[in-house]
Amino acid sequence: HRIAQLAVHIKAASVFVTVSSAKPESLAFFLGRGFRIEKVSKDAYIEGLNEYYLFHPSPEKLLSSTSLE
């Protein structure tokens, strides 16, 4: 929610985040919020793990789909 608020405040066109394959629950969280996988890099930070670069095209829609609860 906080990231979406900031993105809307600064009038960002989109939001990008990175998530490691070591945290599949985080990947599922972001995918469930409308992010999509833009790129996957193997061994980007930790050998043997993938790093997912996720993209959300609309900070306004992201904000409306999140809450503080």
Backbone as XML, in Angstrom:
<?xml version="1.0"?>
<chain id="A" units="angstrom">
  <residue number="1" name="HIS">
    <atom name="N" x="0.825" y="-1.186" z="0.000"/>
    <atom name="CA" x="0.000" y="0.000" z="0.000"/>
    <atom name="C" x="0.873" y="1.256" z="0.000"/>
  </residue>
  <residue number="2" name="ARG">
    <atom name="N" x="1.907" y="1.229" z="0.824"/>
    <atom name="CA" x="2.788" y="2.394" z="0.930"/>
    <atom name="C" x="3.513" y="2.675" z="-0.383"/>
  </residue>
  <residue number="3" name="ILE">
    <atom name="N" x="3.974" y="1.629" z="-1.047"/>
    <atom name="CA" x="4.659" y="1.800" z="-2.333"/>
    <atom name="C" x="3.699" y="2.381" z="-3.367"/>
  </residue>
  <residue number="4" name="ALA">
    <atom name="N" x="2.476" y="1.872" z="-3.385"/>
    <atom name="CA" x="1.475" y="2.381" z="-4.326"/>
    <atom name="C" x="1.154" y="3.846" z="-4.038"/>
  </residue>
  <residue number="5" name="GLN">
    <atom name="N" x="1.027" y="4.214" z="-2.772"/>
    <atom name="CA" x="0.774" y="5.608" z="-2.405"/>
    <atom name="C" x="1.894" y="6.516" z="-2.904"/>
  </residue>
  <residue number="6" name="LEU">
    <atom name="N" x="3.136" y="6.099" z="-2.672"/>
    <atom name="CA" x="4.272" y="6.900" z="-3.105"/>
    <atom name="C" x="4.306" y="7.026" z="-4.624"/>
  </residue>
  <residue number="7" name="ALA">
    <atom name="N" x="4.062" y="5.925" z="-5.324"/>
    <atom name="CA" x="4.072" y="5.950" z="-6.786"/>
    <atom name="C" x="3.024" y="6.916" z="-7.329"/>
  </residue>
  <residue number="8" name="VAL">
    <atom name="N" x="1.839" y="6.913" z="-6.740"/>
    <atom name="CA" x="0.776" y="7.831" z="-7.163"/>
    <atom name="C" x="1.189" y="9.272" z="-6.838"/>
  </residue>
  <residue number="9" name="HIS">
    <atom name="N" x="1.743" y="9.471" z="-5.644"/>
    <atom name="CA" x="2.152" y="10.814" z="-5.214"/>
    <atom name="C" x="3.187" y="11.431" z="-6.164"/>
  </residue>
  <residue number="10" name="ILE">
    <atom name="N" x="4.145" y="10.632" z="-6.609"/>
    <atom name="CA" x="5.190" y="11.171" z="-7.500"/>
    <atom name="C" x="4.811" y="11.050" z="-8.976"/>
  </residue>
  <residue number="11" name="LYS">
    <atom name="N" x="3.575" y="10.601" z="-9.224"/>
    <atom name="CA" x="3.048" y="10.465" z="-10.583"/>
    <atom name="C" x="3.873" y="9.499" z="-11.439"/>
  </residue>
  <residue number="12" name="ALA">
    <atom name="N" x="4.269" y="8.394" z="-10.819"/>
    <atom name="CA" x="5.016" y="7.363" z="-11.539"/>
    <atom name="C" x="4.122" y="6.710" z="-12.587"/>
  </residue>
  <residue number="13" name="ALA">
    <atom name="N" x="4.701" y="6.351" z="-13.703"/>
    <atom name="CA" x="3.942" y="5.701" z="-14.775"/>
    <atom name="C" x="3.720" y="4.222" z="-14.497"/>
  </residue>
  <residue number="14" name="SER">
    <atom name="N" x="4.613" y="3.610" z="-13.688"/>
    <atom name="CA" x="4.511" y="2.191" z="-13.383"/>
    <atom name="C" x="5.338" y="1.899" z="-12.134"/>
  </residue>
  <residue number="15" name="VAL">
    <atom name="N" x="5.279" y="0.640" z="-11.690"/>
    <atom name="CA" x="6.020" y="0.218" z="-10.506"/>
    <atom name="C" x="6.777" y="-1.066" z="-10.851"/>
  </residue>
  <residue number="16" name="PHE">
    <atom name="N" x="8.048" y="-1.127" z="-10.468"/>
    <atom name="CA" x="8.860" y="-2.322" z="-10.642"/>
    <atom name="C" x="9.344" y="-2.798" z="-9.283"/>
  </residue>
  <residue number="17" name="VAL">
    <atom name="N" x="9.378" y="-4.110" z="-9.076"/>
    <atom name="CA" x="9.961" y="-4.710" z="-7.877"/>
    <atom name="C" x="10.754" y="-5.935" z="-8.303"/>
  </residue>
  <residue number="18" name="THR">
    <atom name="N" x="11.678" y="-6.361" z="-7.448"/>
    <atom name="CA" x="12.397" y="-7.616" z="-7.682"/>
    <atom name="C" x="12.093" y="-8.555" z="-6.531"/>
  </residue>
  <residue number="19" name="VAL">
    <atom name="N" x="11.988" y="-9.844" z="-6.868"/>
    <atom name="CA" x="11.685" y="-10.874" z="-5.875"/>
    <atom name="C" x="12.545" y="-12.090" z="-6.180"/>
  </residue>
  <residue number="20" name="SER">
    <atom name="N" x="13.146" y="-12.650" z="-5.148"/>
    <atom name="CA" x="13.981" y="-13.833" z="-5.290"/>
    <atom name="C" x="13.135" y="-15.101" z="-5.266"/>
  </residue>
  <residue number="21" name="SER">
    <atom name="N" x="13.594" y="-16.112" z="-5.976"/>
    <atom name="CA" x="12.902" y="-17.398" z="-5.950"/>
    <atom name="C" x="13.007" y="-18.057" z="-4.576"/>
  </residue>
  <residue number="22" name="ALA">
    <atom name="N" x="13.853" y="-17.518" z="-3.698"/>
    <atom name="CA" x="13.942" y="-18.017" z="-2.327"/>
    <atom name="C" x="12.685" y="-17.657" z="-1.533"/>
  </residue>
  <residue number="23" name="LYS">
    <atom name="N" x="11.892" y="-16.721" z="-2.043"/>
    <atom name="CA" x="10.670" y="-16.264" z="-1.375"/>
    <atom name="C" x="9.454" y="-16.447" z="-2.282"/>
  </residue>
  <residue number="24" name="PRO">
    <atom name="N" x="9.047" y="-17.697" z="-2.542"/>
    <atom name="CA" x="7.913" y="-17.923" z="-3.442"/>
    <atom name="C" x="6.620" y="-17.281" z="-2.944"/>
  </residue>
  <residue number="25" name="GLU">
    <atom name="N" x="6.474" y="-17.118" z="-1.617"/>
    <atom name="CA" x="5.277" y="-16.471" z="-1.090"/>
    <atom name="C" x="5.243" y="-14.988" z="-1.476"/>
  </residue>
  <residue number="26" name="SER">
    <atom name="N" x="6.407" y="-14.358" z="-1.571"/>
    <atom name="CA" x="6.467" y="-12.963" z="-2.003"/>
    <atom name="C" x="6.131" y="-12.845" z="-3.483"/>
  </residue>
  <residue number="27" name="LEU">
    <atom name="N" x="6.632" y="-13.781" z="-4.274"/>
    <atom name="CA" x="6.312" y="-13.782" z="-5.696"/>
    <atom name="C" x="4.805" y="-13.940" z="-5.888"/>
  </residue>
  <residue number="28" name="ALA">
    <atom name="N" x="4.198" y="-14.862" z="-5.165"/>
    <atom name="CA" x="2.750" y="-15.081" z="-5.256"/>
    <atom name="C" x="1.982" y="-13.837" z="-4.811"/>
  </residue>
  <residue number="29" name="PHE">
    <atom name="N" x="2.462" y="-13.167" z="-3.770"/>
    <atom name="CA" x="1.820" y="-11.953" z="-3.274"/>
    <atom name="C" x="1.754" y="-10.895" z="-4.369"/>
  </residue>
  <residue number="30" name="PHE">
    <atom name="N" x="2.885" y="-10.610" z="-4.993"/>
    <atom name="CA" x="2.919" y="-9.569" z="-6.015"/>
    <atom name="C" x="2.144" y="-9.959" z="-7.268"/>
  </residue>
  <residue number="31" name="LEU">
    <atom name="N" x="2.244" y="-11.213" z="-7.681"/>
    <atom name="CA" x="1.482" y="-11.660" z="-8.847"/>
    <atom name="C" x="-0.015" y="-11.561" z="-8.576"/>
  </residue>
  <residue number="32" name="GLY">
    <atom name="N" x="-0.416" y="-11.809" z="-7.344"/>
    <atom name="CA" x="-1.817" y="-11.693" z="-6.968"/>
    <atom name="C" x="-2.314" y="-10.258" z="-6.909"/>
  </residue>
  <residue number="33" name="ARG">
    <atom name="N" x="-1.399" y="-9.297" z="-6.918"/>
    <atom name="CA" x="-1.758" y="-7.875" z="-6.884"/>
    <atom name="C" x="-1.684" y="-7.229" z="-8.270"/>
  </residue>
  <residue number="34" name="GLY">
    <atom name="N" x="-1.553" y="-8.045" z="-9.299"/>
    <atom name="CA" x="-1.577" y="-7.510" z="-10.662"/>
    <atom name="C" x="-0.219" y="-7.259" z="-11.293"/>
  </residue>
  <residue number="35" name="PHE">
    <atom name="N" x="0.862" y="-7.594" z="-10.588"/>
    <atom name="CA" x="2.188" y="-7.474" z="-11.196"/>
    <atom name="C" x="2.361" y="-8.602" z="-12.201"/>
  </residue>
  <residue number="36" name="ARG">
    <atom name="N" x="3.216" y="-8.379" z="-13.180"/>
    <atom name="CA" x="3.549" y="-9.458" z="-14.113"/>
    <atom name="C" x="5.065" y="-9.571" z="-14.211"/>
  </residue>
  <residue number="37" name="ILE">
    <atom name="N" x="5.514" y="-10.747" z="-14.571"/>
    <atom name="CA" x="6.959" y="-10.990" z="-14.675"/>
    <atom name="C" x="7.467" y="-10.365" z="-15.962"/>
  </residue>
  <residue number="38" name="GLU">
    <atom name="N" x="8.373" y="-9.435" z="-15.815"/>
    <atom name="CA" x="8.964" y="-8.750" z="-16.960"/>
    <atom name="C" x="10.229" y="-9.476" z="-17.422"/>
  </residue>
  <residue number="39" name="LYS">
    <atom name="N" x="10.987" y="-10.010" z="-16.443"/>
    <atom name="CA" x="12.258" y="-10.647" z="-16.754"/>
    <atom name="C" x="12.626" y="-11.585" z="-15.609"/>
  </residue>
  <residue number="40" name="VAL">
    <atom name="N" x="13.348" y="-12.653" z="-15.929"/>
    <atom name="CA" x="13.878" y="-13.566" z="-14.919"/>
    <atom name="C" x="15.378" y="-13.683" z="-15.153"/>
  </residue>
  <residue number="41" name="SER">
    <atom name="N" x="16.157" y="-13.487" z="-14.100"/>
    <atom name="CA" x="17.613" y="-13.618" z="-14.199"/>
    <atom name="C" x="18.085" y="-14.708" z="-13.255"/>
  </residue>
  <residue number="42" name="LYS">
    <atom name="N" x="18.762" y="-15.695" z="-13.800"/>
    <atom name="CA" x="19.326" y="-16.769" z="-12.994"/>
    <atom name="C" x="20.647" y="-16.300" z="-12.399"/>
  </residue>
  <residue number="43" name="ASP">
    <atom name="N" x="20.846" y="-16.616" z="-11.136"/>
    <atom name="CA" x="22.096" y="-16.285" z="-10.431"/>
    <atom name="C" x="22.379" y="-14.788" z="-10.368"/>
  </residue>
  <residue number="44" name="ALA">
    <atom name="N" x="21.355" y="-13.951" z="-10.404"/>
    <atom name="CA" x="21.566" y="-12.497" z="-10.405"/>
    <atom name="C" x="22.259" y="-12.026" z="-9.130"/>
  </residue>
  <residue number="45" name="TYR">
    <atom name="N" x="21.794" y="-12.492" z="-7.980"/>
    <atom name="CA" x="22.378" y="-12.077" z="-6.700"/>
    <atom name="C" x="22.949" y="-13.256" z="-5.924"/>
  </residue>
  <residue number="46" name="ILE">
    <atom name="N" x="22.231" y="-14.401" z="-5.975"/>
    <atom name="CA" x="22.662" y="-15.592" z="-5.257"/>
    <atom name="C" x="22.694" y="-16.756" z="-6.227"/>
  </residue>
  <residue number="47" name="GLU">
    <atom name="N" x="23.821" y="-17.441" z="-6.278"/>
    <atom name="CA" x="23.975" y="-18.560" z="-7.198"/>
    <atom name="C" x="22.919" y="-19.631" z="-6.909"/>
  </residue>
  <residue number="48" name="GLY">
    <atom name="N" x="22.292" y="-20.100" z="-7.983"/>
    <atom name="CA" x="21.284" y="-21.143" z="-7.877"/>
    <atom name="C" x="19.862" y="-20.635" z="-7.701"/>
  </residue>
  <residue number="49" name="LEU">
    <atom name="N" x="19.703" y="-19.318" z="-7.561"/>
    <atom name="CA" x="18.369" y="-18.749" z="-7.401"/>
    <atom name="C" x="18.034" y="-17.837" z="-8.574"/>
  </residue>
  <residue number="50" name="ASN">
    <atom name="N" x="16.757" y="-17.735" z="-8.864"/>
    <atom name="CA" x="16.278" y="-16.803" z="-9.885"/>
    <atom name="C" x="15.849" y="-15.503" z="-9.212"/>
  </residue>
  <residue number="51" name="GLU">
    <atom name="N" x="16.017" y="-14.433" z="-9.925"/>
    <atom name="CA" x="15.518" y="-13.132" z="-9.489"/>
    <atom name="C" x="14.446" y="-12.722" z="-10.488"/>
  </residue>
  <residue number="52" name="TYR">
    <atom name="N" x="13.252" y="-12.449" z="-9.989"/>
    <atom name="CA" x="12.129" y="-12.061" z="-10.839"/>
    <atom name="C" x="11.978" y="-10.545" z="-10.806"/>
  </residue>
  <residue number="53" name="TYR">
    <atom name="N" x="11.949" y="-9.943" z="-11.970"/>
    <atom name="CA" x="11.724" y="-8.507" z="-12.103"/>
    <atom name="C" x="10.257" y="-8.336" z="-12.483"/>
  </residue>
  <residue number="54" name="LEU">
    <atom name="N" x="9.484" y="-7.769" z="-11.570"/>
    <atom name="CA" x="8.047" y="-7.660" z="-11.737"/>
    <atom name="C" x="7.640" y="-6.232" z="-12.054"/>
  </residue>
  <residue number="55" name="PHE">
    <atom name="N" x="6.581" y="-6.101" z="-12.827"/>
    <atom name="CA" x="6.122" y="-4.820" z="-13.344"/>
    <atom name="C" x="4.621" y="-4.677" z="-13.107"/>
  </residue>
  <residue number="56" name="HIS">
    <atom name="N" x="4.209" y="-3.506" z="-12.653"/>
    <atom name="CA" x="2.775" y="-3.189" z="-12.561"/>
    <atom name="C" x="2.549" y="-1.922" z="-13.373"/>
  </residue>
  <residue number="57" name="PRO">
    <atom name="N" x="1.639" y="-1.957" z="-14.352"/>
    <atom name="CA" x="1.483" y="-0.843" z="-15.285"/>
    <atom name="C" x="0.710" y="0.363" z="-14.750"/>
  </residue>
  <residue number="58" name="SER">
    <atom name="N" x="0.067" y="0.236" z="-13.585"/>
    <atom name="CA" x="-0.773" y="1.344" z="-13.128"/>
    <atom name="C" x="-0.719" y="1.522" z="-11.610"/>
  </residue>
  <residue number="59" name="PRO">
    <atom name="N" x="0.056" y="2.481" z="-11.123"/>
    <atom name="CA" x="0.085" y="2.720" z="-9.679"/>
    <atom name="C" x="-1.301" y="3.027" z="-9.102"/>
  </residue>
  <residue number="60" name="GLU">
    <atom name="N" x="-2.156" y="3.712" z="-9.868"/>
    <atom name="CA" x="-3.504" y="4.034" z="-9.376"/>
    <atom name="C" x="-4.321" y="2.767" z="-9.143"/>
  </residue>
  <residue number="61" name="LYS">
    <atom name="N" x="-4.272" y="1.829" z="-10.086"/>
    <atom name="CA" x="-4.995" y="0.563" z="-9.931"/>
    <atom name="C" x="-4.397" y="-0.259" z="-8.797"/>
  </residue>
  <residue number="62" name="LEU">
    <atom name="N" x="-3.075" y="-0.220" z="-8.666"/>
    <atom name="CA" x="-2.422" y="-0.928" z="-7.588"/>
    <atom name="C" x="-2.892" y="-0.384" z="-6.239"/>
  </residue>
  <residue number="63" name="LEU">
    <atom name="N" x="-2.936" y="0.928" z="-6.118"/>
    <atom name="CA" x="-3.388" y="1.556" z="-4.873"/>
    <atom name="C" x="-4.827" y="1.170" z="-4.547"/>
  </residue>
  <residue number="64" name="SER">
    <atom name="N" x="-5.681" y="1.165" z="-5.545"/>
    <atom name="CA" x="-7.096" y="0.841" z="-5.300"/>
    <atom name="C" x="-7.293" y="-0.630" z="-4.948"/>
  </residue>
  <residue number="65" name="SER">
    <atom name="N" x="-6.313" y="-1.490" z="-5.259"/>
    <atom name="CA" x="-6.462" y="-2.916" z="-4.967"/>
    <atom name="C" x="-5.748" y="-3.332" z="-3.691"/>
  </residue>
  <residue number="66" name="THR">
    <atom name="N" x="-5.122" y="-2.381" z="-2.997"/>
    <atom name="CA" x="-4.417" y="-2.697" z="-1.760"/>
    <atom name="C" x="-5.071" y="-1.973" z="-0.594"/>
  </residue>
  <residue number="67" name="SER">
    <atom name="N" x="-4.802" y="-2.467" z="0.593"/>
    <atom name="CA" x="-5.312" y="-1.820" z="1.802"/>
    <atom name="C" x="-4.254" y="-1.940" z="2.889"/>
  </residue>
  <residue number="68" name="LEU">
    <atom name="N" x="-4.488" y="-1.283" z="4.001"/>
    <atom name="CA" x="-3.554" y="-1.344" z="5.120"/>
    <atom name="C" x="-3.815" y="-2.548" z="6.021"/>
  </residue>
  <residue number="69" name="GLU">
    <atom name="N" x="-4.854" y="-3.311" z="5.765"/>
    <atom name="CA" x="-5.194" y="-4.472" z="6.600"/>
    <atom name="C" x="-4.382" y="-5.664" z="6.214"/>
  </residue>
</chain>
